[in-house]
Amino acid sequence: MRKGRASLAVGLLSAALCGCGGGGGGGGGPTSTSIPIIQAAAPVVTTAPAQNGAQVITLSSATSGAAIYYTEDGSTPTASSPRYQAPFLVATNLTLQAVAMAPGDTGSAVTSQAFAPNITSGTLVWSDEFANATGADAQPNPLVWTYDTGDGGFGNSELETYCAWGAATAPCTTAQPSAYVGTDGYLHVTAQQTSPGVYTSARLKTQGLFGFRYGRFEVRAQVPEGQGLWPAVWLMGENIATVSWPACGEQDVLERVNGALTPDWTSGSVHGTGFTSNGLGTVFNVPAGQTAAQWHTYGMIWSPGSISYYVDDPTKPYVTYTPASLSGVSGAVWPFDGSQNNFIIINLAVGGTWPGSPNTTTVFPSQMLVDYVRVYAN
């Protein structure tokens, strides 16, 4: 009985595949069934106001899993163009072209949109001022900031566990957050010793939420000084998701370790393929009578083919790096003009290969305070 049903099913399937009828006679040959070609949905451009005419651009496609590639010079994007990773700032006149591509689909139609903000150089175009009118310590803006978390050492043999806002798994605790916006209007990044040899802190980042390319970046901050403390403000390319570090490039705007010296100091550096451990770094000595633990503004002027760093006065950079700075460095590749947008990182590390471990002189808790983070148009 089962065999008869199976034979009937096979016969019906064969008839369906060959296009034959059940009657006699010839003339019926096999027919082909074409597979429909599906085109990925064209990218959609969504804009949100930043400041003074600048906008934050988000790209999306209705096709699940589609990658979006874009250009800003009006040329047609291809799979070799920059890949969209996160919302990004537009503060200059440009023509955005974007295309979506998904496995098994043909490329989408090209979406095109022109932007002409006509913004004057030096104009503030984006910022987080860390305002807080809640009357209590508040979460850093979740539309801007996310976190690196855990105790993996982060490639530097660091000792702390990084805690996100709201983290409650020991040693993190909601009662003593590692990052918060205080009622004083400052971002607090706090390093704590929760028990002997156990430390917590925070590493905030805008990765996946906000990025920018070119402009003057500035942060006003007050950093702690003590053995084993390592405050930093830096940027990395959003394309780290596809090319990894160091090919994505790294720009260290503020970085210092350990206690105060005479003269006191901070440093700025750049890193990329071929210049990591031997990266280009320069120490800036703060003026006599001042310390790095006081309030200072730390800035970077990022232009095509140029990165300059300054402290307190943007008209007086203490160092400028260009592709020519890599001359003589074997295998070095300048990564800062590849159309990638960069995201911002603010962190306070404890211990690590550069500062070494804290000792009995290190004060806990120690705080890095940030008054604002700003981007100005070139």
Secondary structure, 3 states (H helix, E strand, C coil): CHHHHHHHHHHHHHHHHHCCCCCCCCCCCCCCCCCCCCECCCCEEEEEECCCCCEEEEEECCCCCCEEEEECECCCCCCCCCECCCCEEECCCEEEEEEEECCCCECCCCEEEEECCCCCCCCEEEEECCCCCCCCCECCCCCCCEEECECCHHHCCCCEEECCCCCCCCCCCCCCCCEEECCCCCEEEEEEEEECCEEEECEEECCCCCEECCEEEEEEEECCCECCEEEEEEEEECCHHHHCCCCCCEEEEEECCECCCCCCEEEEEEEECCEEEEEEEEEEECCCCCCCCCCEEEEEEEECCEEEEEECCCCCCCEEECHHHHCCCCCCCCCCCCCCCEEEEEEEEECCCCCCCCCCCCCCCEEEEEEEEEEECC
